[in-house]
Amino acid sequence: MVKLNKIYTRTGDDGTTGLVDGSRCPKHSARIAAMGLVDEANSAIGLAICALADASHKALLTRVQNDLFDLGADLATPAQNDDFTPSDMVLRIVPQQARWLEGQIDALNERLEPLTSFVLPGGSEAAARIHVARATTRAAERAMVQLAAEVPVNPAALAYINRLSDLLFVLARVANDDGRTDVKWVPGQNR
């Protein structure tokens, strides 16, 4: 159980932040950049939830927000000997979480006509906010891949963040009246 009585600790005033294992890490590191972008994606999803009318879609994204906190904890816990096994003391993303996203993507996508063009990130306010969350999620994924080039990163976490942007794309189409009000890209329209 997390208990935060005091919000500021002053321990980060030297430009470092504490990780779950007790080590300190520079705030400009690839690890902290990845964690920060996961937090930004989570915040963008929170904003998208505010624009959704469908309670089941709100619940879906609220579950995702909780998973993103799990993902942040995973990234904040350096692996010992490339071991990404979760335990009572080590929170890790597990493959089941990405598989759940895949099931949600498949269920939502059944409602949609196949795409005949790329879509612009817009349409309804809810769809536009979801597209912002999707783009931010892609940035988090790129940061996580950059981190993985430097240190071991949980493969299940990488799969999760990749599937999440796919889910957000499909959900944005659903928010655009099941794709009927998607704004289609017209290549070279303004030449």
N, C-alpha and C positions, 0 to 999 in steps of 0.2 A: 504494500500500500504506500502510495506517495503521500508525503506530508510536507507541505511548504509553509512554514511559519514566517520565514524571512525571505523576501524576494531578492534582495541584493546581498552579495557576500564579499564583494571587493576582491575576490580571488582572481577575477578576469581582468583587473586593471592593468596587468602586465602584458596583455595581448594574447593570453592563453585561456583555454577553457578545459574543464575537467571531463574526462571520459568515464564510462561506467567502471572500468577496471582500476580507476584511481590515478591513471597517468594524465598528464597535461599535454595539450595539443595547441599549436599556434592557431589563432582564429582565422588566419589566411590560408590554412592548409586545405588540400583537396577534400579531406574528410569533413571538415566543418562546412565547406562550400556545398557539398552534397547534402549534408544534414539541413543546411539553411534553405536549399531549394526544395527539399521535401516539405519543410515547414511552409514555404511560400505556396506550394501546390495545395497543401492542406487548407491554408487560408483562402485561396481562390475557390476551392470546393465549398468552403463555408459560405462564401459570398454567393455562389451559384445556388446553394440550398435555399437561400432567402428568396430567390426568384422562382422557385419551383412551386407548382400548385399540387402536383401529385404526391400524396403521402408516401406511396411505396418508393418513389424515386428519391424523396428526401431521406427515407430510411436506408436505402441502398447507399447513398452518399455519406450518410452519417456513419454507417459501418465502415466505409472506405476511410473516413477520417480517423477512426479508431485504429485501423490497420496501418495508416501512415504514422501514427505515434509508435506503433510496434516497429515500423521500418526505421524511424529515427533512433529508437533504442538499439536496434540491430546495428545500424551504422556507428553508433556511439560506443559499441563494444568490440574492440579489436579482437580478431580471431586468434586463438592459440593453436598453433600447428595446423592452420587451415581447417579447424573444426568448427562447423556451424551448427552443431547439435544444440537444440534448445534445452533448457533445464529450468528448475525452479529459480535459479539465480541468473540465468542468461536468456534474455528474450530474443528470439530469432523469428524472422519470417519463415514460414514453412510452405512447401509446394502446394498444399491444400488451399492456401489463400489465393494463389494465382489461378488454380483450377476453379475456385468459386467465381472469380472474375470472368473466366471463360464461359461458365454456365450463364452468368448474367448477360454477357455479350450475345451469346447465342439466342437467349430468350428475347432480348430486346430487338435483335436484328431480324427475327422472324416477322416482325411487324412492318418492316421497311421494304420498299421496292429496291431492287439493285441500283447502284449508282451508275449513271451514264456520263457523269462529269464530276470533277472535283467540286467541293462546296466551299464557299467563302465562309469565314467564321462570323456568322451573324444570323439574321432571321429574327427570332424572338429574343427578348431580353434574357430569358433563361438560357437559351441556346448559346447566345453570345458569351454569357458568363461561364458556361460549361466549356466553351472553346478556349477561353482564357485559362481555365484550369487545366485543360488538355495541353496547351502550349507550355504552361509552367511545369507540368508533369514531364513533358519531353525534355525540358531544360534540366530537371532533376535527374532524369535518366542519363543524360549526357554527362552530368557531373559524377554520377555513380560509376559510369563506365570509365571516366578519367581516373577516379579513385582506384578502380579495379586494375588499372594499368600500373599502379604504384604499390598497392597492398592487396591481400586477398579480401574479396567481398563475397558475401553469401550469394550463391547463384540463384537461390529462390527469391532473394530480394530483387535481383536484377530482372528476373522473369516477372515478378509482381509489378514493378514500376512500368515495364513495357506493356503488359496487359492493361494496366490502368489507363494509359493514354488511349488505347483502343476502346475501352469501355466508355470513356468520356466522349470520344468521337461519336459513337453509336447513340449514346444518351442525348447528345446535342441534336442529332437528327430526330430522335423521338420527340424532343422538346419543340421541334419545328413541325408540329402536327404530323408526326410520323414521317418526316422528310418531305411532306407536300409543300412546305413553305421554306425549304432550304434555298439559299441563294446560290445559284450555280455559277461557277467560273466560266467565263466566255474567253477563251484564249485569243489574245490580240485584239480584243474588242475596241481598244482606244488608240490603235495605231493610226 
